[in-house]
Amino acid sequence: MSGVLITAFEPYDRWSENSSWLALVELTRSLPASPKVVTRRYPVDFEKAKERLSEDLAAGYDYVLHLGQAPGIGRIHLEAFGLNVGGQSSQLPDEFAPLLADGPAAYRSPLPLARWAAKMRDEGIPAQVSHHAGTYLCNAVLYLSQHIAAQRRLTTRSTFIHLPLAPEQVLGERQDLPSLPSATCAAGIQIILSELGQAQSEI
């Protein structure tokens, strides 16, 4: 199947919403005619997310954009590297383990993240390339997405996009947390889809 798979996560921990899902819902209100987009909402669970990811990638998408929320950031982060390490938030860092015992140390996204970030900024959307997707589930999805594609010899290219919290998520917070409207995040993803649609038309 050609086209783009876009994934987001369900709420977790104390968050009753997940900004990645809010942005994806907003995005679906005005999807472009091309490229074809398929959306998924993943559980915040390592094994279940890995299973869903493996099933979805079997469809052979051209591109995969994984979305997740990152409390504390104030701009869209385009993640370049997925690391072969993971753990739960309840664990100490020295308790973390490789995601795959025989996997490479890291994968780098082959997508033009710097160009996308620059185009977003040109449109007034705060964005930047980030070289570290963390060591939790977001990183795991980025790493596994590229590992599965490599093992199956798929042409699928992927990245992970961290989004700030949505304003409605921080209204009741005592801590001063940055936020970005879901419509703004969706507009940033629209820019990426426009780039991908143009790339497909040139093939």
ZADO-1210 file (C-alpha; in nm, 4 decimals, padded with zeros to 6 digits):
<atoms>
<atom x="00.0000" y="00.0000" z="00.0000" code="MET" pos="1"/>
<atom x="00.1415" y="00.3392" z="-00.0961" code="SER" pos="2"/>
<atom x="00.0691" y="00.6470" z="00.1098" code="GLY" pos="3"/>
<atom x="00.1377" y="00.7734" z="00.4594" code="VAL" pos="4"/>
<atom x="00.0650" y="00.6128" z="00.7943" code="LEU" pos="5"/>
<atom x="00.0252" y="00.8620" z="01.0798" code="ILE" pos="6"/>
<atom x="00.0105" y="00.7282" z="01.4342" code="THR" pos="7"/>
<atom x="-00.0666" y="00.8954" z="01.7652" code="ALA" pos="8"/>
<atom x="-00.1005" y="00.7775" z="02.1240" code="PHE" pos="9"/>
<atom x="-00.3865" y="00.7413" z="02.3672" code="GLU" pos="10"/>
<atom x="-00.3854" y="00.9284" z="02.7026" code="PRO" pos="11"/>
<atom x="-00.1490" y="00.8011" z="02.9724" code="TYR" pos="12"/>
<atom x="-00.0571" y="00.8616" z="03.3366" code="ASP" pos="13"/>
<atom x="-00.2253" y="01.1771" z="03.4655" code="ARG" pos="14"/>
<atom x="-00.3063" y="01.3158" z="03.1217" code="TRP" pos="15"/>
<atom x="-00.6736" y="01.2790" z="03.0271" code="SER" pos="16"/>
<atom x="-00.5885" y="01.3748" z="02.6677" code="GLU" pos="17"/>
<atom x="-00.2856" y="01.3224" z="02.4480" code="ASN" pos="18"/>
<atom x="-00.1779" y="01.6180" z="02.2353" code="SER" pos="19"/>
<atom x="-00.0652" y="01.3855" z="01.9560" code="SER" pos="20"/>
<atom x="-00.4161" y="01.2459" z="01.9189" code="TRP" pos="21"/>
<atom x="-00.5747" y="01.5909" z="01.9482" code="LEU" pos="22"/>
<atom x="-00.3505" y="01.7155" z="01.6669" code="ALA" pos="23"/>
<atom x="-00.4248" y="01.4101" z="01.4522" code="LEU" pos="24"/>
<atom x="-00.8001" y="01.4563" z="01.4954" code="VAL" pos="25"/>
<atom x="-00.7579" y="01.8211" z="01.3925" code="GLU" pos="26"/>
<atom x="-00.5501" y="01.7140" z="01.0929" code="LEU" pos="27"/>
<atom x="-00.8212" y="01.4791" z="00.9661" code="THR" pos="28"/>
<atom x="-01.0598" y="01.7738" z="00.9280" code="ARG" pos="29"/>
<atom x="-00.8698" y="01.8838" z="00.6169" code="SER" pos="30"/>
<atom x="-00.6580" y="01.6038" z="00.4735" code="LEU" pos="31"/>
<atom x="-00.5060" y="01.6613" z="00.1297" code="PRO" pos="32"/>
<atom x="-00.6178" y="01.4562" z="-00.1699" code="ALA" pos="33"/>
<atom x="-00.2619" y="01.3298" z="-00.2012" code="SER" pos="34"/>
<atom x="-00.0861" y="01.1495" z="-00.0484" code="PRO" pos="35"/>
<atom x="-00.3323" y="00.8936" z="00.0851" code="LYS" pos="36"/>
<atom x="-00.3293" y="00.9049" z="00.4661" code="VAL" pos="37"/>
<atom x="-00.4140" y="00.6255" z="00.7111" code="VAL" pos="38"/>
<atom x="-00.4353" y="00.7052" z="01.0832" code="THR" pos="39"/>
<atom x="-00.3918" y="00.4910" z="01.3933" code="ARG" pos="40"/>
<atom x="-00.4112" y="00.5428" z="01.7703" code="ARG" pos="41"/>
<atom x="-00.1640" y="00.3292" z="01.9624" code="TYR" pos="42"/>
<atom x="-00.1832" y="00.2156" z="02.3255" code="PRO" pos="43"/>
<atom x="00.0825" y="00.3424" z="02.5654" code="VAL" pos="44"/>
<atom x="00.2208" y="-00.0061" z="02.6179" code="ASP" pos="45"/>
<atom x="00.5508" y="-00.1367" z="02.4786" code="PHE" pos="46"/>
<atom x="00.4362" y="-00.4835" z="02.3739" code="GLU" pos="47"/>
<atom x="00.0945" y="-00.3823" z="02.2398" code="LYS" pos="48"/>
<atom x="00.2385" y="-00.0875" z="02.0459" code="ALA" pos="49"/>
<atom x="00.5112" y="-00.3111" z="01.8997" code="LYS" pos="50"/>
<atom x="00.2513" y="-00.5649" z="01.7872" code="GLU" pos="51"/>
<atom x="00.0308" y="-00.2976" z="01.6290" code="ARG" pos="52"/>
<atom x="00.3301" y="-00.1406" z="01.4587" code="LEU" pos="53"/>
<atom x="00.4403" y="-00.4713" z="01.3100" code="SER" pos="54"/>
<atom x="00.0909" y="-00.5320" z="01.1728" code="GLU" pos="55"/>
<atom x="00.0588" y="-00.1833" z="01.0266" code="ASP" pos="56"/>
<atom x="00.3984" y="-00.1802" z="00.8574" code="LEU" pos="57"/>
<atom x="00.3101" y="-00.5014" z="00.6763" code="ALA" pos="58"/>
<atom x="00.0881" y="-00.2861" z="00.4519" code="ALA" pos="59"/>
<atom x="00.4023" y="-00.1330" z="00.2996" code="GLY" pos="60"/>
<atom x="00.3468" y="00.2399" z="00.3397" code="TYR" pos="61"/>
<atom x="00.5812" y="00.4831" z="00.1674" code="ASP" pos="62"/>
<atom x="00.6130" y="00.6973" z="00.4804" code="TYR" pos="63"/>
<atom x="00.5283" y="00.6747" z="00.8492" code="VAL" pos="64"/>
<atom x="00.4900" y="00.9771" z="01.0764" code="LEU" pos="65"/>
<atom x="00.4678" y="00.8838" z="01.4430" code="HIS" pos="66"/>
<atom x="00.3249" y="01.1528" z="01.6714" code="LEU" pos="67"/>
<atom x="00.3615" y="01.1783" z="02.0480" code="GLY" pos="68"/>
<atom x="00.3313" y="01.4405" z="02.3187" code="GLN" pos="69"/>
<atom x="00.6274" y="01.5743" z="02.5133" code="ALA" pos="70"/>
<atom x="00.5326" y="01.7800" z="02.8208" code="PRO" pos="71"/>
<atom x="00.7810" y="02.0621" z="02.8670" code="GLY" pos="72"/>
<atom x="00.8680" y="02.1421" z="02.5052" code="ILE" pos="73"/>
<atom x="00.7329" y="02.4556" z="02.3380" code="GLY" pos="74"/>
<atom x="00.7821" y="02.3688" z="01.9733" code="ARG" pos="75"/>
<atom x="00.7433" y="02.0773" z="01.7351" code="ILE" pos="76"/>
<atom x="01.0411" y="01.8406" z="01.7530" code="HIS" pos="77"/>
<atom x="01.1307" y="01.6306" z="01.4487" code="LEU" pos="78"/>
<atom x="01.3236" y="01.3349" z="01.5880" code="GLU" pos="79"/>
<atom x="01.6250" y="01.2168" z="01.3902" code="ALA" pos="80"/>
<atom x="01.7482" y="00.9149" z="01.5898" code="PHE" pos="81"/>
<atom x="01.5862" y="00.6107" z="01.7445" code="GLY" pos="82"/>
<atom x="01.8080" y="00.4393" z="02.0022" code="LEU" pos="83"/>
<atom x="01.8240" y="00.0708" z="02.0893" code="ASN" pos="84"/>
<atom x="01.7364" y="00.1252" z="02.4538" code="VAL" pos="85"/>
<atom x="01.4122" y="00.1505" z="02.6441" code="GLY" pos="86"/>
<atom x="01.2498" y="00.1461" z="02.9821" code="GLY" pos="87"/>
<atom x="00.9439" y="00.2467" z="03.1809" code="GLN" pos="88"/>
<atom x="00.9098" y="00.5793" z="03.3599" code="SER" pos="89"/>
<atom x="00.9016" y="00.3869" z="03.6872" code="SER" pos="90"/>
<atom x="01.2511" y="00.2440" z="03.6256" code="GLN" pos="91"/>
<atom x="01.5909" y="00.3919" z="03.6956" code="LEU" pos="92"/>
<atom x="01.8075" y="00.4551" z="03.3866" code="PRO" pos="93"/>
<atom x="02.0489" y="00.1775" z="03.4868" code="ASP" pos="94"/>
<atom x="01.7562" y="-00.0659" z="03.4690" code="GLU" pos="95"/>
<atom x="01.6871" y="00.0112" z="03.1035" code="PHE" pos="96"/>
<atom x="01.7673" y="-00.2586" z="02.8473" code="ALA" pos="97"/>
<atom x="01.8162" y="-00.2842" z="02.4705" code="PRO" pos="98"/>
<atom x="01.4938" y="-00.2950" z="02.2734" code="LEU" pos="99"/>
<atom x="01.6483" y="-00.5694" z="02.0603" code="LEU" pos="100"/>
<atom x="01.9456" y="-00.7713" z="02.1860" code="ALA" pos="101"/>
<atom x="02.0844" y="-00.8187" z="01.8358" code="ASP" pos="102"/>
<atom x="01.9766" y="-00.4849" z="01.6877" code="GLY" pos="103"/>
<atom x="02.2026" y="-00.1945" z="01.5848" code="PRO" pos="104"/>
<atom x="02.2696" y="00.0798" z="01.8379" code="ALA" pos="105"/>
<atom x="02.0578" y="00.3356" z="01.6533" code="ALA" pos="106"/>
<atom x="01.8701" y="00.4219" z="01.3370" code="TYR" pos="107"/>
<atom x="01.8647" y="00.7628" z="01.1759" code="ARG" pos="108"/>
<atom x="01.5593" y="00.8875" z="00.9896" code="SER" pos="109"/>
<atom x="01.6364" y="00.9335" z="00.6188" code="PRO" pos="110"/>
<atom x="01.3710" y="01.2034" z="00.5837" code="LEU" pos="111"/>
<atom x="01.4578" y="01.5743" z="00.5265" code="PRO" pos="112"/>
<atom x="01.3771" y="01.6853" z="00.8796" code="LEU" pos="113"/>
<atom x="01.5800" y="02.0077" z="00.8728" code="ALA" pos="114"/>
<atom x="01.4028" y="02.1237" z="00.5575" code="ARG" pos="115"/>
<atom x="01.0646" y="02.0451" z="00.7061" code="TRP" pos="116"/>
<atom x="01.1458" y="02.2319" z="01.0261" code="ALA" pos="117"/>
<atom x="01.2600" y="02.5341" z="00.8247" code="ALA" pos="118"/>
<atom x="00.9399" y="02.5325" z="00.6199" code="LYS" pos="119"/>
<atom x="00.7324" y="02.5228" z="00.9377" code="MET" pos="120"/>
<atom x="00.9225" y="02.8170" z="01.0813" code="ARG" pos="121"/>
<atom x="00.8700" y="03.0062" z="00.7548" code="ASP" pos="122"/>
<atom x="00.4974" y="02.9648" z="00.8190" code="GLU" pos="123"/>
<atom x="00.5270" y="03.0915" z="01.1759" code="GLY" pos="124"/>
<atom x="00.5167" y="02.7461" z="01.3373" code="ILE" pos="125"/>
<atom x="00.7877" y="02.6847" z="01.6004" code="PRO" pos="126"/>
<atom x="00.9771" y="02.3700" z="01.5022" code="ALA" pos="127"/>
<atom x="01.3248" y="02.2212" z="01.5151" code="GLN" pos="128"/>
<atom x="01.5150" y="01.8993" z="01.4569" code="VAL" pos="129"/>
<atom x="01.5801" y="01.6987" z="01.7724" code="SER" pos="130"/>
<atom x="01.8488" y="01.4314" z="01.7790" code="HIS" pos="131"/>
<atom x="01.7173" y="01.2326" z="02.0750" code="HIS" pos="132"/>
<atom x="01.3684" y="01.0849" z="02.1006" code="ALA" pos="133"/>
<atom x="01.4167" y="00.9893" z="02.4650" code="GLY" pos="134"/>
<atom x="01.4337" y="00.6365" z="02.6032" code="THR" pos="135"/>
<atom x="01.0672" y="00.5522" z="02.6482" code="TYR" pos="136"/>
<atom x="00.7900" y="00.4394" z="02.4151" code="LEU" pos="137"/>
<atom x="00.8273" y="00.7255" z="02.1645" code="CYS" pos="138"/>
<atom x="01.1876" y="00.6314" z="02.1019" code="ASN" pos="139"/>
<atom x="01.0954" y="00.2625" z="02.0867" code="ALA" pos="140"/>
<atom x="00.8355" y="00.3229" z="01.8153" code="VAL" pos="141"/>
<atom x="01.0849" y="00.5248" z="01.6113" code="LEU" pos="142"/>
<atom x="01.3559" y="00.2600" z="01.6466" code="TYR" pos="143"/>
<atom x="01.1307" y="-00.0384" z="01.5835" code="LEU" pos="144"/>
<atom x="00.9610" y="00.1240" z="01.2865" code="SER" pos="145"/>
<atom x="01.2947" y="00.1570" z="01.1096" code="GLN" pos="146"/>
<atom x="01.4206" y="-00.1834" z="01.2244" code="HIS" pos="147"/>
<atom x="01.1117" y="-00.3629" z="01.0972" code="ILE" pos="148"/>
<atom x="01.1417" y="-00.1848" z="00.7634" code="ALA" pos="149"/>
<atom x="01.5097" y="-00.2817" z="00.7386" code="ALA" pos="150"/>
<atom x="01.4473" y="-00.6456" z="00.8294" code="GLN" pos="151"/>
<atom x="01.1587" y="-00.6809" z="00.5845" code="ARG" pos="152"/>
<atom x="01.3414" y="-00.4834" z="00.3160" code="ARG" pos="153"/>
<atom x="01.0609" y="-00.2315" z="00.2949" code="LEU" pos="154"/>
<atom x="01.1070" y="00.1087" z="00.1323" code="THR" pos="155"/>
<atom x="00.9105" y="00.2686" z="00.4164" code="THR" pos="156"/>
<atom x="01.0739" y="00.5815" z="00.5586" code="ARG" pos="157"/>
<atom x="00.9733" y="00.7070" z="00.9007" code="SER" pos="158"/>
<atom x="01.0290" y="00.9642" z="01.1702" code="THR" pos="159"/>
<atom x="00.8864" y="01.0587" z="01.5079" code="PHE" pos="160"/>
<atom x="00.7355" y="01.4000" z="01.5781" code="ILE" pos="161"/>
<atom x="00.7068" y="01.5207" z="01.9357" code="HIS" pos="162"/>
<atom x="00.4345" y="01.7780" z="01.9991" code="LEU" pos="163"/>
<atom x="00.3914" y="02.0182" z="02.2910" code="PRO" pos="164"/>
<atom x="00.0908" y="01.9883" z="02.5176" code="LEU" pos="165"/>
<atom x="-00.2310" y="02.1463" z="02.3927" code="ALA" pos="166"/>
<atom x="-00.3509" y="02.4600" z="02.5770" code="PRO" pos="167"/>
<atom x="-00.6520" y="02.2777" z="02.7241" code="GLU" pos="168"/>
<atom x="-00.4164" y="02.0278" z="02.8851" code="GLN" pos="169"/>
<atom x="-00.2324" y="02.2912" z="03.0877" code="VAL" pos="170"/>
<atom x="-00.5264" y="02.5026" z="03.2048" code="LEU" pos="171"/>
<atom x="-00.5528" y="02.3278" z="03.5401" code="GLY" pos="172"/>
<atom x="-00.1801" y="02.2747" z="03.5902" code="GLU" pos="173"/>
<atom x="-00.0010" y="02.4467" z="03.8764" code="ARG" pos="174"/>
<atom x="00.3291" y="02.4128" z="03.6941" code="GLN" pos="175"/>
<atom x="00.3999" y="02.6612" z="03.4145" code="ASP" pos="176"/>
<atom x="00.4059" y="02.4316" z="03.1090" code="LEU" pos="177"/>
<atom x="00.4434" y="02.5480" z="02.7474" code="PRO" pos="178"/>
<atom x="00.1707" y="02.4553" z="02.5002" code="SER" pos="179"/>
<atom x="00.0840" y="02.4822" z="02.1320" code="LEU" pos="180"/>
<atom x="-00.2671" y="02.4722" z="01.9825" code="PRO" pos="181"/>
<atom x="-00.3647" y="02.1481" z="01.8133" code="SER" pos="182"/>
<atom x="-00.4535" y="02.3444" z="01.4990" code="ALA" pos="183"/>
<atom x="-00.0973" y="02.4794" z="01.4843" code="THR" pos="184"/>
<atom x="00.0495" y="02.1308" z="01.5249" code="CYS" pos="185"/>
<atom x="-00.1851" y="02.0006" z="01.2552" code="ALA" pos="186"/>
<atom x="-00.0753" y="02.2830" z="01.0248" code="ALA" pos="187"/>
<atom x="00.2851" y="02.1741" z="01.0741" code="GLY" pos="188"/>
<atom x="00.2003" y="01.8181" z="00.9784" code="ILE" pos="189"/>
<atom x="00.0077" y="01.9486" z="00.6769" code="GLN" pos="190"/>
<atom x="00.3318" y="02.1072" z="00.5553" code="ILE" pos="191"/>
<atom x="00.5026" y="01.7691" z="00.5767" code="ILE" pos="192"/>
<atom x="00.2175" y="01.6002" z="00.3900" code="LEU" pos="193"/>
<atom x="00.2405" y="01.8630" z="00.1187" code="SER" pos="194"/>
<atom x="00.6124" y="01.7885" z="00.0852" code="GLU" pos="195"/>
<atom x="00.5469" y="01.4139" z="00.0680" code="LEU" pos="196"/>
<atom x="00.2693" y="01.4583" z="-00.1855" code="GLY" pos="197"/>
<atom x="00.4998" y="01.6623" z="-00.4063" code="GLN" pos="198"/>
<atom x="00.7739" y="01.4004" z="-00.3729" code="ALA" pos="199"/>
<atom x="00.5351" y="01.1257" z="-00.4851" code="GLN" pos="200"/>
<atom x="00.4161" y="01.3273" z="-00.7859" code="SER" pos="201"/>
<atom x="00.7774" y="01.3642" z="-00.9027" code="GLU" pos="202"/>
<atom x="00.8447" y="00.9888" z="-00.9040" code="ILE" pos="203"/>
</atoms>
